[in-house]
Amino acid sequence: MNPIEKTVFSLDWMTLILFTALILLTLGKYLYYSKFVNFIILPFNDKYILLYNKKGQLFNWFHSLLTLFQWINLSLFILLALETFGYVETGNQLSTYFLILGGVALFELAKFTLQSFTGYVFNMQDLISGLIFSKTSYLNYSSILIFMANVLLIYVLRDSKPIIYGTIFLICLIIFISAIKLLKNYQKALFPYFVYFILYLCALEIAPLVLIGSYLKG
């Protein structure tokens, strides 16, 4: 008999990652219940943004917990998507995950630094801070959907491209809703800085997406 190589998929570390993410979400709900209630209806009601979009909110514990929740789940989703499309081998999942996690955290922190610097240069710190808080809040909300997609991709429908495409579509939908609401809420404030705002969008919002899309396409 000839030996047959069999690949064993260990889900222990993924389960631990999902459990850690769930703890972060539970802590956010338990410690900041009123904020969580307003946050959970964010795409349908702007109450969370209107109530908590104040100076310093980017660094409060609730927002920080949800941002960590987002990083953990987004990195895992990216790993699962790359595996599904054959860009990553299954043998080094854990090291690849932490590499992606570091890249996601570094990208978002660098983007935050550039955005804050742009606000300082053009003397519109309060406006940029409000925009960052709003955009990050919607992205944090989308990570709840990403968490559910991760559960499905790991335990139910492994390597399911429809789940991946559906999740990406929902994320884009949430981002589109957030963009519409941002323009609506900040239209008066943005008008004097319209040219700067267009430059900001091109340099810090659209350009990274174009570069990532070009990389994946190549």
N, C-alpha and C positions, 0 to 999 in steps of 0.2 A: 504494500500500500504506500502510495506517495503522500507525504505530509501536505496538508492544505493550510495555507495561511489564513487566519481568521482575525479580523480587526474587531476589537472590543471597544465599544463606546462607553466611556465612563461619564455619567451625568452627575456624579457627586459634587464636583466643584461648581457646576452650573446651578444645581439645587441650592448650594450654599450662597451663591451670588444672588439668586432670586430671593432667598430667605432674608439676606442682608438688606436688599432693596425694600422688601415688604416691611421689615423692622423700621426703616427710615420713614416710610409712608405712615405706618401706624403711630410712630412717635409724633410726627407732624399733626396727625389727627387728634391724638390724645392730649398733647401739650398746648395745641393752638386750635381748639375745636371750632371756634367762631370763624377764624380765618379759613379753616379747611372747608367749612360748609359753604362759604362764599366762593372759595376757589374751585370747588367741584362743579359749579354751574357756570364757570367762566365763559365758555363759548356762547352761552345763551343770555348772560347777564353781566354787565360791566361793574357790578357792585364791588367786587374784589379790587379791581384796578382803581376805582374812584376812591375807595376807602383807604387803601394802603399804599398808594403811589405817592409816597412822601420821601423827603430827604433821609437817606440812611436805610431805606427799606431793602436795598440790594444786599445788605449785610446782616439782616435779622436772621434769627435761627430758623424760622419756618421756611423762609425763602432758600436758605442755605441747605436745609435738609432735602427740599424738593429738587434743588439743583444737583445734589449728589445722587439722588434717586434717578434723575434724568441721565446723568453721565453713565451710571452703572448699567441702566437698561439700554440706552442708545448704543453703547459699546458692544453689549452682548448681541443686540439685534444686527449690528454691522457685521460682527463675526459670523453669525448664523447665515446672513445673506451672502457673504463672501464664500462661505462653505457651499451653500446651495448652488451658486453659479460657478463653482470650481476654482476660485481664486486662492483658496486656503486649504492646505492639507489637514486632515483630521488628527494627525499625530502630534501636533504641537499647539493644540487649542488654547491651553491655559496661558502660555507665554505670549501667544498672539493676542489673546484677549487683553492682557495687561498692557501690551504695546498699543493696542487700539485705545484703551482707556486713557493712557498717558497722552496719546495724540489728541483725543477729544477734549480732555481737560486743558491741554496746552493751547489748542486752537481757540477754545472759548475764552480762556483767560487773556490770550494775546489780542483777540478781537475786542474784549471788554476794555483792555488797556488803550488800544487804538481809538475806540469810540470815545472814551473818557478824555483822551488827549485832544481829539477833534473838538469836543465840546469846550475844552479849555481854550484852544487856539481861537475859536470863533466866538468865544464868550457866550456860550449857550449851554452851560453845564447842567442847569436844572432841566432844560428841555431834553438833552441827550440822556440824562439820568432817568427821566420819566419814560423815554422810549425804550431804553435798555430794560428797565423793570417790566414794562408791559410785554415786550417781545419774549423775555426770558420766562415770564409767567405762562404765556401761551405754550412755549416750548416745553416747560415743565408739565403742563397739563397733557400735552401729547404723549409724554413719557408713560402715562397711565395706560394708554392704548398700546404703546410699545411693550410694556410689561405683559399685558395679556397676550400679545402676539408672540412674545418669547416663550410663554408657557405653552402655547399651542405648537410652536415650532419644535420645542424640546420634547414634549411628552405626548402630543396627540398627532400632529401632522408634520413630521420631520421632513425637511427639504421641500416644503410646500411653497412653490412660487406664487400661487394666488394669494396666500396669506401675506407674503412679502409685498407684493404689488398693492394689495388692499390696504396694508398698513401705511405704505408710503403715500398712497392716495389720501388717506385720512389725515396724515400729518400735513400734507400740502393744503388740504382743505382747512385745517385749523389755522395754519399760517396765513392763508388767504383771508380768512375771517378776521384774524388779528390785524392784518394790514388795513383792511377796510375800516375797522373800528379805530385804529390808530389815526388814520387820516381824518376820520370824522371827529375824534376827540381833540386832535391837535391842529386842526386846519387853520385856526386863527393864529396860533403860536408859530406855525411853520411858515406862514405867508411871508413874513419879513426875511426869512432865511431860506427861501425856496431854492435858490441856486446852490447854496451850501448843502441843503438837504439832498438834492439830486446827486451832488458829488459824493456825499456820504453813502447814499444807496449804492452807487456804482462801485465805489472803492471797497466798502466794508460789508455789503450785503450780497450784491450780485456777483462781483468778481470771484469771491471764494467758491461760490456754487458753480460758476463756469469752469474754474480750474479743476474742481473735483470731478465734474461731469466729463471734462476732457481726459482726465486721467483714467477714469473708468472705461470710457469709450476706447482709449488706446490700449 
